């Protein structure tokens, strides 16, 4: 029997070099293509490298690195003077279950608290006509992390440009978490 090793914890950082854009975009698109299978029209990309490069320049992208390779990412930003938001959370499937996503969410929450924000928000897409196993699992995970659904609405209301790329009708569900409670 070989010795068991503890999973190595990834390094979380805010990259300053937009050269990471292609790697981050590829990870996000690969993860979302699997996690949201059937929701998007064929060929629809979640995000492009130039879009990611812009987010890197704005300081909104956070990455998790393991042995120098990006194994996860999240977008973090202030939505207003009180509310922070995270989105585009993605963990390389080879590293799921090792805490990459949790570490990224913890970092996003801590960063938002440090910036004086009191609430964290996220807005996943959820199909309206039938349950989606991946979305149900995410709902359970977000709930365990302390997030609560505060609203849901048709995606067309907030993001009409995304609605045109969807293969099935979806709502965007809004979750909030009070950052005053650690």
SVG drawing of the C-alpha trace seen along z (x, -y; Angstrom):
<svg xmlns="http://www.w3.org/2000/svg" viewBox="-41 -53 46 55">
<polyline fill="none" stroke="black" stroke-width="0.4" points="0.0,0.0 1.3,-3.4 1.2,-6.3 -1.8,-8.6 -1.0,-12.3 -3.1,-15.3 -4.4,-17.2 -2.2,-20.1 -3.8,-23.4 -3.8,-25.7 -2.3,-29.2 -5.0,-31.9 -4.0,-35.1 -5.2,-38.1 -3.2,-37.9 -1.9,-41.2 -0.8,-39.9 -3.6,-39.6 -1.6,-36.8 -3.6,-34.4 -6.7,-35.3 -6.6,-32.4 -6.0,-29.8 -8.8,-31.2 -11.3,-31.5 -10.5,-27.9 -11.1,-26.7 -14.3,-28.6 -15.7,-27.5 -14.7,-23.8 -16.2,-23.7 -19.4,-25.5 -19.9,-23.5 -20.1,-20.4 -21.9,-21.9 -24.5,-23.7 -24.8,-21.1 -28.1,-21.5 -28.6,-25.1 -26.7,-26.9 -27.0,-26.8 -24.3,-24.8 -21.1,-26.8 -21.9,-29.4 -18.9,-30.3 -19.3,-31.6 -16.5,-34.1 -13.7,-35.0 -10.0,-35.6 -10.3,-39.3 -13.2,-39.6 -11.1,-37.8 -8.1,-40.1 -10.3,-43.1 -11.5,-41.6 -7.8,-40.9 -6.9,-44.5 -9.8,-45.6 -8.6,-43.3 -11.8,-41.3 -10.3,-37.8 -8.9,-35.5 -7.2,-32.3 -6.2,-29.2 -2.8,-27.7 -1.4,-24.3 2.2,-23.6 2.0,-26.8 -1.1,-25.7 -4.5,-27.4 -6.9,-24.9 -9.7,-27.4 -11.0,-30.9 -13.7,-33.3 -14.7,-36.8 -15.1,-39.2 -16.3,-42.7 -18.2,-45.4 -21.8,-45.8 -22.4,-48.9 -21.1,-50.5 -22.5,-47.6 -22.8,-44.6 -20.0,-42.4 -20.6,-39.8 -18.9,-36.7 -19.4,-34.7 -17.6,-32.6 -16.6,-30.2 -14.9,-27.3 -12.7,-24.5 -10.8,-22.1 -12.7,-18.8 -9.5,-16.9 -9.3,-18.9 -13.0,-18.9 -13.7,-17.8 -10.3,-19.2 -11.6,-22.5 -10.6,-24.7 -14.1,-26.2 -14.5,-26.7 -11.1,-28.4 -12.0,-30.7 -15.4,-31.6 -13.7,-32.2 -11.2,-34.5 -14.0,-36.4 -15.9,-36.9 -12.8,-38.0 -11.7,-40.4 -15.2,-41.9 -15.2,-42.3 -11.8,-44.0 -13.3,-46.4 -16.1,-47.3 -18.8,-45.4 -21.5,-43.8 -23.3,-41.4 -22.1,-38.9 -24.3,-38.1 -24.3,-35.5 -26.6,-34.8 -26.6,-31.4 -28.7,-30.4 -31.4,-27.8 -33.6,-26.2 -37.3,-26.9 -38.9,-23.8 -37.1,-20.9 -34.6,-20.3 -31.0,-20.3 -28.9,-18.0 -25.8,-20.3 -27.8,-23.3 -29.5,-21.3 -26.1,-20.3 -24.9,-23.9 -28.0,-25.2 -27.3,-22.7 -23.6,-23.8 -24.4,-27.5 -26.9,-27.0 -24.4,-25.1 -22.0,-28.1 -24.7,-30.4 -26.2,-31.8 -30.0,-32.3 -32.2,-32.8 -33.6,-36.4 -35.1,-36.6 -35.4,-34.8 -36.4,-36.3 -36.3,-35.7 -32.8,-36.1 -34.1,-38.4 -34.8,-41.0 -31.2,-41.5 -29.1,-39.9 -30.9,-40.0 -27.6,-39.3 -27.2,-36.0 -30.8,-35.0 -30.3,-34.8 -27.5,-32.2 -29.6,-29.9 -31.1,-26.7 -33.8,-26.5 -35.6,-29.1 -33.7,-30.0 -34.1,-32.2 -31.3,-33.9 -31.6,-33.1 -30.2,-35.7 -28.5,-34.5 -27.2,-36.8 -25.0,-36.2 -24.5,-38.6 -20.7,-39.1 -21.0,-40.3 -21.3,-36.6 -18.0,-34.8"/>
</svg>
